[in-house]
Amino acid sequence: MKNRLNILITGGSGFAGKHLIQHFSKDHRVFAPGHKELDLLNEKAVDNFFKTHKIDVVIHTALVGGSRAEEAEESALSKNIRIFFNIIRNKKYFKKMINCGSGAEYDKRFPIVEVKEENFGKKIPVDEYGLSKFVFSEYIENAKEDIVSLRIFALFGPGEDYRYRFISNAICRNLFGLSITMRQDVYFDYVNIKDFVKVVDYFVHHKTKYKIYNFGTGKRINIKTIAQKINKIADHKSKIIIKKRGLNNEYTCSNQRLLKEIKGFKFMDFDTSLEELYDWYKENKNLIKKEAI
């Protein structure tokens, strides 16, 4: 029986946040205030929250500028840093923090291929989102507090933004008899959101050897192949359109540090995960707005 913890999950309205809330609410008391309840950019509001709530663990998923809908967010760097350090400055009020980092910390201007944690810092990202995550890792790596960061590469699953996230968008387009389109083929390391939740759960309940861990399956797959797999699952075979020839910058990582930490952990089979997600969208087709895809 796990000890009941008070867990603060920031970014609870987001894709990852919603799944984390659902998981941890079963055995723990979860606080997931929305923006109107707690403005993370307001230092006094954040201070007051920690002073009036006994928090054991903070799971920090809140971000600005991480989605394609926010790519033009010019103040992402400033806002993300302010949010992060508004929480950190209250470190005496909580015991542990788990930060959601990003593969973008390795600088997406260049191919990121099976990158290891030791490669961090060889290139510095120039985009505001990637740079803000880079700054957090610099702090976390040297922090005395119990803070761990997962450098996430590509998550997928029910509830992600199907307007912009490739796998969900491709499935939705197929269900409506549309072509599956992509700007350019590219290799990613996709992880089922269920596996992400399991790993975060481990980090909540265990002391880890390192401060930073890449989070990926260690297996790459290109999105053209994913489109072809969707066609094999589906009744309708969508036309696959690739607008630009060649491959875009790869975005994959080595996960050996993570697998050594969580001995025996096995990621879900990609094909099984894809079929599950396809079935979920098929059953919830009424939630999809055709004009949005």
DABELPE-V42674 format. One line per field, one symbol per residue. psi: psi as a letter, one per 20 degrees, with the letter a starting at -180 (. if undefined). A space follows every 50 residues. Layout:
psi=???
This chain:
psi=pqppqoppoqkiirgggghgggghihiroppmprhhhooiiohhggghgh hipopgppooiprpjirhijhjohjgggghggggihghikhiirhqpopo aqiihinjiqpoolqqhiipihqpqiqhghhghggghggghjqhrnpqpo npfoqqapirnihhpgghgggggghjkrqoqqgqqqprnppphhhggggg gghhjqpqhrhppqorijpqpqhghgghhghhgqgpoqpppohpraprpq mrrpkhgghhgnpippqqpggggggghghghghkhiipohii.
